[in-house]
Amino acid sequence: MKMNAYNMNQYQQNQIYTASPEQILLMLYDGAIRFTQRAITGIEENQPEMKGSGISKTMAIIAEFSNSLDHEIGGQIAGDLDALYDFMMRELASANLKNDIEKLKTVERLLMELRKTWGEAVEINKKEMAAVSLNQQHDDPSRLAVSS
């Protein structure tokens, strides 16, 4: 089956609508990484529109990450992430002005590390939730067989 642009858009929308918040977070990291790579390619191929679009979209995602931080719940971790996101925004702005691929690669590495860390945290959380669910099933008295 050949997918046209409409079908691909519908497929992507369905992925987002059915995704958990954790999956959406990972998709956003994937997008930010992809857009950073697009900006690098834009500089390498002397395509300023590609560079600008990639940087702009990466900045929009990072701004959303920063805006969604809950400093009351997240405490020091939220503060550290906020500082890291701020650093990435400055690097992206500088890379845009100076066509600096190294600054983009720094942001790409940071995004990849954060994505890896969040991915691991999501997997750990899934395993813990499955264990809790399994324990609740074993503790549920309605699941015990009654013999006569």
C-alpha positions in Angstrom: 0.0 0.0 0.0 1.4 3.4 -1.0 0.9 6.2 1.5 0.1 9.6 0.2 0.6 12.8 2.2 -3.0 12.7 3.6 -2.7 9.1 4.8 0.7 9.8 6.4 -0.7 12.9 8.1 -3.7 10.9 9.4 -1.3 8.1 10.6 0.9 10.7 12.5 -2.2 12.3 14.0 -3.5 8.9 15.2 -0.1 8.2 16.7 -0.3 11.4 18.7 -3.9 11.0 19.8 -3.3 7.5 21.1 0.1 8.1 22.7 0.6 8.4 26.4 2.2 11.6 27.8 5.5 9.7 28.1 5.3 8.6 24.5 4.6 12.2 23.4 7.6 13.4 25.3 9.8 10.9 23.5 8.3 11.9 20.2 9.0 15.5 20.9 12.7 14.7 21.7 12.8 12.7 18.4 11.4 15.7 16.6 13.9 18.1 18.2 16.8 15.8 17.3 15.5 15.5 13.7 15.1 19.3 13.3 18.6 19.9 14.7 20.0 17.5 12.2 18.0 19.3 9.5 19.6 22.6 10.6 23.0 21.0 10.4 22.2 19.8 6.8 21.0 23.3 6.0 24.3 24.8 6.9 26.3 22.1 5.2 24.3 22.4 1.9 24.1 26.2 2.1 20.3 26.1 2.4 19.4 28.9 4.9 15.7 28.1 4.8 16.3 24.6 5.9 18.7 25.8 8.6 16.3 28.4 9.9 13.3 26.1 9.9 15.2 23.4 11.7 16.5 25.7 14.4 13.1 27.4 14.8 11.3 24.1 15.3 13.9 22.8 17.7 13.7 26.0 19.7 9.9 25.7 19.8 10.1 22.2 21.2 12.7 23.1 23.8 10.7 26.2 24.8 7.7 23.8 25.4 9.9 21.5 27.5 11.0 24.5 29.6 7.5 25.9 29.9 6.1 22.5 31.1 8.6 22.1 34.0 7.0 22.1 37.4 9.5 23.6 39.7 7.5 22.9 42.9 7.3 19.1 42.2 10.6 18.8 40.2 12.7 20.9 42.6 16.5 20.7 41.8 16.0 18.5 38.8 13.5 20.9 37.2 16.0 23.8 37.9 18.8 21.9 36.3 16.7 21.0 33.2 15.6 24.6 32.9 19.2 25.8 32.9 20.1 23.1 30.3 17.2 24.1 28.1 18.3 27.8 28.4 21.8 26.8 27.4 20.5 24.9 24.4 18.4 27.9 23.3 21.4 30.2 23.5 23.5 27.7 21.5 20.8 27.5 18.9 20.5 31.2 18.6 24.3 31.6 18.3 24.4 28.7 15.7 21.8 30.5 13.7 23.7 33.8 13.6 27.1 32.3 13.0 26.2 29.1 10.9 28.0 27.2 13.7 27.6 23.4 13.1 29.5 22.6 16.3 26.9 24.4 18.5 24.2 22.5 16.7 26.0 19.2 17.3 26.3 20.1 21.0 22.5 20.6 21.2 22.0 17.4 19.2 24.1 15.5 21.7 22.3 17.0 24.7 18.9 16.2 23.2 20.0 12.6 22.4 21.3 12.1 26.0 18.1 13.5 27.5 16.0 11.4 25.1 17.9 8.3 26.2 17.5 9.1 29.9 13.7 9.8 29.5 13.4 6.6 27.5 15.1 4.6 30.2 12.9 6.3 32.9 9.7 5.4 30.9 10.8 1.8 30.7 11.5 1.6 34.4 8.2 3.2 35.2 6.4 0.7 32.9 8.0 -2.2 34.7 7.2 -0.8 38.1 3.6 -0.2 37.1 3.3 -3.7 35.8 4.7 -5.1 39.0 2.2 -3.0 41.1 -0.6 -4.2 38.9 0.4 -7.8 39.2 0.7 -7.5 43.0 -2.8 -5.9 43.2 -4.2 -8.8 41.2 -2.7 -11.3 43.7 -4.0 -9.3 46.7 -7.5 -9.0 45.3 -9.7 -11.2 47.4 -12.3 -11.4 44.6 -9.8 -13.3 42.5 -9.5 -16.1 45.1 -11.2 -19.4 44.2 -13.8 -20.5 46.6 -13.9 -24.3 47.1 -17.0 -26.0 48.4 
